[in-house]
């Protein structure tokens, strides 16, 4: 079982004491994301935080590993491995208003609460999450039910939002990330250029 000291020895950042640790991938906006996660965690009712922690201890070592990196498609967040890992798209960290990023974090935490409340069904829930990107995956109703339950839990916590105004602080933060965003766009354009070139060569 991985201990708190194991995480720290391997370069992880302790985000919430003994509960959440940020993967040492040195993501863009690491400190900012940690602050957002701490805020979100603090706003969850005490009984729900305890529910999540007890479930995580029952399932594994009682911790959540947080990863911020580029996710496939349009997904801004994943909750996987029975709730022991949350992945957040770095695009959301760089470009979303803080209010919307908080919503993404709360939504993924709500998925963990759903695991805790549906412990017997966790295998089904995990299959829904792990296979939703598969081309032959068609169980849309199961996926919708999974997402709807997370939304209901967020409403129960009093944190569900549908409007995300962009503030001056959001604009300033976005400007600091812009060089990294532009560099990513250049890399993507170059990859697409190479892909087109390879495709042309294969057709000749």
Secondary structure, DSSP 4 states (H G I P E B T S, - for coil): ---HHHHHHTT-EEEETTTEEE-SS--TTHHHHHHHHHHHHHHS-HHHHHHHHHHHHHHSSS-EEEEEEPPSTT--EEEETTTTEEEEEHHHHHHS-HHHHHHHHHHHHHHHHHHHHTGGGHHHHHHHHHTTTSTT---HHHHHHHHHHHHHHHHHHT---S--PPPHHHHHHHHHHHHHHHHHHHHHHHHHHHHHHHHHHHH-
